[in-house]
Amino acid sequence: MQITINFNLTSDDFADIFDTAGYAIGYWVDEAEYDAVSEIYSLSCEEGAEIHTVCKSDAERAIALITENRVEISDNIRADIMAAIKENDYGYIDGYAADAIIQVACFKEIVYG
C-alpha cells in the first residue's frame, strides 16, 4: 500500500535544508550557489562537469519520495524527515538527511554515500 504525504516547504525551510547540508554534501558537491531571485541552488560536481539545479519544488518532491518509501534509504534518515513533517519543524533534519534530500532532488535516488 502506497502512502501519500502532503506538506509544503516554506522558502525558509528550503533554505534551512541547504544550510544544514553545509559541509555534509561537500564529498560530492564542489560548489553550491544560491540565486535569491529565482530561489534556485546550483550545485557543481565532478569539478564542474555536472551542474544540478534544485528549487523548492524539487526538494518537496524528494522529501515525498523519501517519506513515501520510494527511495532506498536508511530508516533513521526517513524517520527524521517524517518527524520534521509531522512536527512542522525542519530542525529534525540533520546533515545526513539534508544530503539525502538534495541527492534525491538531483538524481531521484541516493547516488553518493
Buried (B, 14 or more C-beta within 10 A) or exposed (E): EEEEBEEEBEEEBBBBBBEBBEEBBEEBBBEBEBEEEEBBBBBBBEEEEEEBBBBBEBBBBBBBBBBEEBBEBEEEBBEBBBBBBEEEEBEBBBBBBBBBBBBBBBEEEBEEE
